[in-house]
Amino acid sequence: MKILFTVFALFLTVGCTGGGSADGTPQAPSSDAMDTGGEAHTDAANDANIQGLNSLYMGHSYFRRQADAMQEYAEIAGITGHQTTSYFYGGMKGSAAAIWEDVVPGSKADIQGDLDAGDIEMFGMTIFIDQEAPEDDVTHVDNQIQGLKNWIEYALSKNSDTIFFVALPWLGRPLDYVGETGDPQTSGHEEYRETILESEAGIKVLIDELRNTFPDTEIFLLAYGQGSAELRTLYNNGNLPDVDTLVSDKDLLGIHSDTHGHAEQLLTDLNTLVWLQSIYNYDVLKFSKAYPYVTDIKAIASEVASRQAPAYTRQFE
């Protein structure tokens, strides 16, 4: 297990440090839609048969904006009954294990309080693994996996039909991937993509272990990091007119808002479309929201969501 998680661990410690706020303090639970620009109307005629889920999400800054946007996106898609409750804590504090250990005082009780109502139908979480952490550290791989198991067990005790997902975001530190030219502005997308795929292979081992522990429960992987690889490839090849640079700098708009790798709106919108299709099997090519982009992010999101390994996605009848 530890060997298989080597690349995956590196991905998480590099890509998900930092949090929902600058000082890592917890963010208030949210059930409000995020205004992402553009116009939209309800797509009720497209997918009127999709029943929404009462959803609880908890994570860090690479998880937060997609989760916040899901309420709006579900409403536009005409998915009735979707409800979002979300909690976010900085960096490793947003991992399932850290919340279980109440690293941010009160975080565990807050989320248990929502689960205690017995009406949560979908529970989305993420992890934060440091491969060099000592065994008693919350970021140690064994503790991170146990944290997921603890939350799954607790949630199932309140609603045995709860569906779970583990979310895997994009890579942080985008400027570290320089490629053959030595310049991340013109190359690096191949290495960036390969590392994301290696990370996905690692987390699939985790999903297998969770499914073995809870064989009668639906647990899936929501791997939305590949969207950033598509944008990076387009940018390195000079085919992403919606941005000026890789990382935003003063008046130049990037894919990422900072060198850490946080998302600008283009990447957030793309990722949220991947979430929408992955969670609800909704055809995002039909999504009516009008975006201010030249790039067809609906087509990219559809491709990213559709090419995921079926054994690890949500199972639809």
C-alpha positions in Angstrom: 0.0 0.0 0.0 2.7 2.5 1.0 4.7 1.8 -2.2 1.7 2.2 -4.4 0.9 5.6 -2.8 4.4 7.1 -3.3 3.5 9.2 -6.4 0.0 9.8 -5.1 1.3 11.1 -1.8 3.7 13.5 -3.5 0.7 14.8 -5.5 -1.3 15.6 -2.5 1.4 17.3 -0.4 2.4 19.5 -3.3 -1.0 20.1 -4.8 -3.3 20.7 -1.9 -1.4 22.7 0.7 -3.1 26.0 1.6 -6.8 26.3 2.2 -10.0 28.1 1.9 -8.6 31.1 3.7 -5.2 32.6 3.9 -4.6 31.5 7.5 -6.2 28.1 7.2 -9.2 29.0 9.4 -12.4 27.1 8.7 -14.9 28.5 6.3 -18.6 28.7 7.2 -20.8 25.9 5.8 -22.4 27.0 2.5 -25.5 26.2 0.6 -25.4 29.2 -1.7 -24.7 29.1 -5.4 -21.6 30.8 -6.7 -22.0 33.4 -9.4 -19.7 32.3 -12.2 -20.8 34.8 -14.9 -22.7 34.3 -18.0 -26.4 33.6 -18.4 -28.4 30.4 -18.1 -31.9 29.1 -17.8 -33.2 25.8 -16.3 -32.6 22.7 -18.5 -35.6 20.9 -17.1 -36.6 19.5 -20.5 -33.2 17.9 -21.0 -32.9 15.7 -17.9 -36.2 16.0 -16.0 -35.8 12.4 -14.8 -32.6 13.1 -12.7 -33.4 13.2 -9.0 -31.0 15.3 -7.0 -29.3 14.2 -3.8 -29.0 15.9 -0.4 -25.2 16.3 -0.5 -22.6 16.9 2.2 -19.1 18.0 1.0 -16.0 18.7 3.1 -12.5 19.5 1.8 -9.8 22.1 1.2 -9.3 24.9 -1.3 -8.8 22.6 -4.4 -12.2 21.1 -3.6 -14.2 24.1 -2.4 -15.2 26.1 -5.4 -16.6 23.1 -7.3 -18.6 22.1 -4.3 -19.9 25.6 -3.8 -21.0 25.9 -7.4 -22.9 22.6 -7.5 -26.1 24.1 -6.1 -26.3 26.6 -9.0 -25.2 24.0 -11.6 -27.8 21.4 -10.5 -30.5 24.1 -10.7 -29.5 25.1 -14.2 -29.5 21.5 -15.2 -33.0 21.0 -14.0 -32.0 18.4 -11.4 -34.7 18.6 -8.8 -34.0 18.0 -5.1 -30.2 18.7 -5.1 -29.1 20.3 -1.9 -25.5 21.3 -1.0 -24.1 21.6 2.5 -20.3 22.2 2.5 -17.4 22.7 4.9 -13.9 23.8 4.1 -10.7 24.0 6.0 -7.2 25.0 5.0 -4.7 22.4 3.5 -4.5 19.1 5.4 -7.2 20.4 7.9 -9.7 19.8 5.1 -8.9 16.1 4.9 -11.3 13.5 6.2 -8.8 12.3 8.8 -8.0 15.8 10.1 -11.7 16.6 10.4 -12.3 13.3 12.2 -9.5 14.1 14.6 -11.0 17.6 15.1 -7.8 19.4 14.2 -10.0 22.5 13.7 -12.0 22.4 17.0 -15.6 21.9 16.4 -15.3 20.7 12.8 -16.1 17.1 13.6 -19.2 18.0 15.6 -20.4 20.3 12.9 -20.3 17.6 10.2 -21.6 14.8 12.5 -24.5 17.1 13.3 -25.5 17.2 9.6 -25.1 13.4 9.3 -27.1 12.8 12.5 -30.3 14.0 10.7 -30.1 10.8 8.7 -31.0 12.4 5.4 -27.6 12.9 3.8 -27.6 10.9 0.5 -24.2 11.8 -0.9 -21.0 12.5 1.1 -18.0 13.8 -0.7 -14.5 14.0 0.9 -10.9 14.3 0.1 -7.5 13.4 1.6 -4.1 14.9 2.2 -1.1 12.5 2.4 2.5 13.3 3.4 4.6 10.3 2.6 7.3 11.5 5.0 4.9 12.0 8.0 5.5 9.9 11.1 3.0 7.2 11.9 1.3 9.2 14.6 0.8 12.2 12.2 -2.7 12.8 10.8 -1.3 13.1 7.3 0.3 9.6 7.4 -1.2 7.4 4.7 -2.6 4.9 7.1 -4.3 7.6 9.2 -5.7 9.3 6.1 -7.3 6.0 5.0 -8.6 5.3 8.4 -10.2 8.8 8.5 -12.2 8.0 5.4 -13.3 4.7 6.9 -14.3 6.4 10.1 -16.5 8.9 8.3 -18.0 6.3 6.1 -18.9 4.1 9.0 -20.4 7.0 10.9 -22.5 8.2 8.0 -23.8 4.7 7.2 -24.9 4.4 10.9 -27.2 7.3 10.2 -28.2 6.4 6.6 -27.3 3.0 5.3 -28.0 4.1 1.7 -25.4 7.0 1.6 -23.3 7.2 -1.5 -19.7 8.3 -1.1 -17.0 9.8 -3.3 -13.3 10.6 -2.8 -12.3 13.7 -4.8 -9.0 14.0 -6.6 -8.2 17.5 -7.9 -5.5 18.9 -10.2 -1.8 19.4 -9.6 -0.4 22.3 -7.7 2.8 24.1 -8.4 2.2 24.4 -12.2 5.4 26.3 -12.8 7.4 23.2 -11.7 6.5 21.4 -14.8 8.8 22.9 -17.4 9.1 20.2 -20.1 11.6 20.0 -22.9 12.0 23.8 -23.4 12.6 24.4 -19.7 9.8 27.0 -19.8 6.4 26.1 -18.3 4.8 28.7 -20.6 5.7 26.6 -23.7 6.0 23.0 -22.4 5.5 20.8 -19.4 2.0 19.6 -20.3 3.2 16.0 -20.9 4.8 15.6 -17.5 1.9 17.4 -15.9 -0.6 15.0 -17.5 1.5 11.9 -16.7 1.7 12.9 -13.0 -2.1 13.3 -12.8 -2.6 9.9 -14.3 -0.1 8.3 -11.9 -1.9 10.0 -9.0 -5.2 8.6 -10.2 -3.7 5.1 -10.3 -2.7 5.5 -6.7 -6.0 6.6 -5.4 -7.8 3.7 -7.2 -5.9 1.4 -4.7 -7.5 3.4 -1.9 -11.0 3.1 -3.5 -10.5 -0.7 -3.7 -9.6 -0.9 0.0 -12.7 1.2 1.0 -14.9 -1.0 -1.2 -13.5 -4.1 0.4 -14.2 -2.7 3.8 -17.7 -1.6 2.9 -18.8 -4.1 0.2 -22.5 -3.1 0.2 -21.8 0.6 -0.2 -21.3 2.7 -3.4 -18.0 4.5 -3.2 -16.5 6.1 -6.3 -13.6 8.3 -7.4 -14.3 11.8 -8.6 -11.1 12.5 -10.6 -11.5 16.0 -12.0 -7.8 16.9 -12.3 -7.6 15.9 -16.0 -9.4 19.0 -17.0 -6.5 21.1 -15.9 -4.2 18.9 -18.1 -6.4 19.7 -21.1 -6.2 23.4 -20.5 -2.4 23.1 -19.9 -1.9 21.3 -23.2 -3.9 23.9 -25.1 -2.0 26.7 -23.4 1.4 25.2 -24.1 0.5 24.7 -27.7 -0.8 28.3 -28.1 -4.4 27.3 -28.4 -6.0 28.8 -25.2 -7.0 32.3 -26.1 -9.0 32.8 -22.8 -5.8 33.3 -20.8 -2.7 35.4 -21.1 -0.3 33.3 -19.0 -0.1 30.1 -17.0 -0.3 31.8 -13.6 -2.1 35.1 -13.2 0.2 38.1 -12.7 -1.1 41.6 -12.2 -3.2 42.4 -15.4 -2.4 39.0 -17.0 -5.0 36.3 -16.5 -3.9 32.7 -16.1 -5.3 29.2 -15.7 -4.2 29.4 -12.1 -4.5 32.4 -9.7 -1.2 31.9 -8.0 2.0 29.9 -8.1 0.5 27.4 -5.6 -1.9 26.4 -8.3 -5.3 27.6 -7.1 -7.9 27.8 -9.9 -9.0 30.9 -11.8 -12.7 30.9 -12.9 -12.0 29.1 -16.2 -10.6 26.0 -14.5 -13.3 26.2 -11.8 -16.1 26.2 -14.4 -14.5 23.3 -16.2 -14.1 21.3 -13.0 -17.6 21.9 -11.9 -19.0 20.6 -15.2 -16.9 17.4 -14.6 -18.5 17.2 -11.2 -22.0 17.6 -12.6 -21.6 14.8 -15.2 -19.7 12.5 -12.8 -22.2 12.8 -10.0 -25.5 12.9 -12.0 -24.6 11.4 -15.4 -25.9 14.7 -16.8 -24.9 15.4 -20.4 -22.9 18.7 -19.9 -23.0 19.3 -23.7 -26.6 20.3 -23.1 -25.8 22.6 -20.2 -27.4 26.0 -21.0 -25.1 28.3 -19.0 -23.4 30.7 -21.4 -19.7 31.2 -20.6 -17.5 34.1 -21.6 -14.9 31.8 -23.1 -13.8 31.0 -26.6 -12.7 27.5 -25.4 -15.4 24.9 -25.4 -15.2 23.8 -21.8 -18.4 21.8 -22.1 -16.8 19.6 -24.7 -13.6 19.2 -22.6 -15.6 18.4 -19.5 -17.7 15.8 -21.3 -14.6 14.1 -22.6 -12.8 14.2 -19.2 -15.8 12.7 -17.4 -16.6 10.1 -20.1 -13.1 8.6 -20.3 -12.8 7.8 -16.6 -12.4 4.1 -15.8 -16.0 2.8 -15.5 -15.0 0.5 -12.5 -14.2 3.6 -10.4 -17.0 6.0 -11.4 -20.5 6.3 -10.0 -22.7 3.4 -11.1 -25.9 4.3 -12.8 -28.6 1.9 -13.6 
